[in-house]
Every structure is written in structure tokens, then in C-alpha cells.
Amino acid sequence: MGIRVTRSPLSVAEAYRELSDASSGGVVLFLGRVRPDRSRAGRVESLLYETDGPMAVRGLIRLAAEARRSFGTRRTVIYHRVGRLRVGTISVIVGVAAPHRRAAFDAARFLIERLKAEIPIWKTDHVGRSHRNRRRPSARTGRPTPGQRARSSGSLALGSPTRVAAGDN
């Protein structure tokens, strides 16, 4: 299982390598990118993602375990960027390896939908010189507090035993 909340660019190749499993016939990778939405204020140029890192990682671990129980996934990766990201940048990677394609597709959809609904990662649109807030609070944690936003720097990861947590400032 590869779980990561980081300021560093996300690697599709690394996610795919982590999903390597000879007994899995289905591998699905979902990539979420910052898109140039339009608002009344103008075109979105970037998004600022903020999080309570440890809380987010714990929630992602819980979701990955739930996907394993519900869909029989063999391997899971969930990577999410934080910080200011420009349009076109990959902000999230969700990947699963499962014995069959249906389970892999269902698990990937389950993970991204639950991540967006439950994990404390918030975003703010930046439009030209101004910006407007568009927060996505967790259903379980409510609105972000200043302390939660302040803890959004750095990187947290869960993967191989030698890479439990790493900073990448």
C-alpha cells in the first residue's frame, strides 16, 4: 500500500510500479488534474491544496483497508499533492490492483469518491490577481481551522518499511 500526501510532484510511473502484482488481472490508475474552470471572477489559474497531513494519511489508510475488504484489492496507491498547483498539474493519483477488472474499476471509483467526500484536504481557487475560496471540508472533520491549514506543509508517506514518513521541503 502506498499512501502519500506531499508537496512533491506525483509520479505515474512510480504509482504503477507500486501496483505490480502478478496475481492481479486488473490494474486501474485514476489521475486528477487541476482544470481551468471558469467562475464569475475569471479563469482559474491555480489551486491551493491544504490539509491536516496526519489526519489525511490516517483517513487514506482507512479507505485503502476498506477497499481491500470490499473489493479484494491486492495493492493500492493514493497520492495527493498539497500546496499551490497550476492548471494541468496532477493533484491526485488513485490506483488499485485486483484479481479482476470489475473489482479494480469499482475500487478505484470508491476510493476517489470517498477521498473527496471524507478526507480533510481543502482547496482554494486562484483567479488572476484575486482568488475565491472553495473549500471542501470533510464530512467528519468540518471546516478547516487555522491550525489545520498551518500543518499542511511537508510530506507524509506510508509505503515500504523504510519509508514510513519523509519530508521534502
ABEGO torsion letter per residue (X at the ends): XBBBBBABBBBAAAAAAAABBAABABBBBBBBBBBBBBBAAEBBABBBBBBBAAAAAAAAAAAAAAAAAAAGBABBBBBBBBEBBBBGBBABBBBBBBABAAAAAAAAAAAAAAAAAABBBBBBBBBEABBBBBBBBBAAAEBBBAAAAAAABEBBBBBBAABABBBAX
